[in-house]
Amino acid sequence: MRVLLFTGKGGVGKTTAAAGTATLAAARGRKTLVLSTDAAHSLADAFGVPPSAEPAEIAPNLFLAQVDAQRKFERTWTEIRRYLLGVLDSVGVDPIEAEELTVLPGAEEVLALLEVRDQVRSGRWDVVVVDCAPTAETLRLLALPEALNWYMDRVFPMERRMVRALRPVLNRVTGIPMPADGVFDAVERLHAELAGVREVLTDPGTSVRLVLTPEFVVVAEARRTLTSLSLYGYRIDAVIANRIFPAEGADSWRTGWVAAQTEMLAEIEASFAPLPVLRSGYRAAEPVGVEELGALAAAVYASRLPQTDSDADPCALLAETEPMTIRAVDPGRYVLSLALPLADKRDMDLRRKGDELVLTVGGHRRLLALPSALARCSVGGAQLAGDRLEITFTREIPS
């Protein structure tokens, strides 16, 4: 089973890259589903077909789905929303305003991630290609399952016990309804479902491909995205540089762009190494439809192996990097190694809090639960070694 996620700054062509990759995978004989976690769905437009809430075959082996977030929202969040509406009604909020206030920000994207999990686990597909939201939203969503773990493990059980004990008193004193057990059950279901999402997205068969254009601002954001995705344990296996101007027949205006892009492409190759940088040139017309998207993807993946298109497998794992490893180096001494490409130690902070490491990199924080073997050790030091953060743990050996 192969899962490919495409993300990048808005407007760089990630939808086209995802659609083309799915088309090429299907042409290679793999049963492929392509769907989007971006609220601004444009996959159907890229293929020139009507949108469909259920997977619909648009070419041999190629299926397209546009998640019906409203329907999934009503099915998954009904209990929580009913409680919130009751609270707002008790304090006199207008019913129409209450309906608007209980539409949770980011709910559509979260439910789209749950749909990815369901489709991957269905066993129907050889390949699932996901057109993700722009990078900022993607990072926030992909950090959510692990962030919710901390709340569910530390705070939620205590909250549930307190509310159960104090519900009769608080209902009378405040006049505001306290959440019933069904609300807590719904939160627990959501937590379990998001844990399933993370399990799918950190599987060895899943990888992220960063799409960018050779422009300074776009590349700077892509660098930060690479580090942040790695921090959360996601595997990145390629960079796709899109909309490259052809050098042949350039006029004076285009010559300037070609020179600037050539310089930026060299910087991309150097700074993202050892990740392969695939290239996609500007085309004579916008690629719309299965035929055009397939041709674009064939050229993109052949840019890595220019000798023959037949070698350009869009589903291959293009770079093999383990997000996290633990190795014993001496009796009682271990090294936890995290992939953190392009990280700057000046932007990093590492703390130990009980059985967790609190790691902050460039404004993104991860609470990393330590396995039992390391939880019994003390942190002996940390250093950036190439593109990895290596943290040493030591344990006293009885003499």
Secondary structure, 3 states (H helix, E strand, C coil): CEEEEEECCCCCCHHHHHHHHHHHHHHCCCCEEEEECCCCCCHHHHHCCCCCCCCEEEECCEEEECCCHHHHHHHHCHHHHHHHHHHHHHCCCCHHHHHHHCCCCCHHHHHHHHHHHHHHHCCCCCEEEEECCCHHHHHHHHHHHHHHHHHHHHCHHHHHHHHHHHHHHHHHHHCCCCCCHHHHHHHHHHHHHHHHHHHHHCCCCEEEEEEECCCHHHHHHHHHHHHHHHHCCCCEEEEEEEEECCCCCCCHHHHHHHHHHHHHHHHHHHHHCCCCEEEEECCCCCCCCHHHHHHHHHHHHHCCCCCCHHHCCCCCCCCCCCCEEEEEEECCEEEEEEECCCCCHHHEEEEEECCEEEEEECCEEEEEECCHHHHCCEEEEEEEECCEEEEEEECCCCC
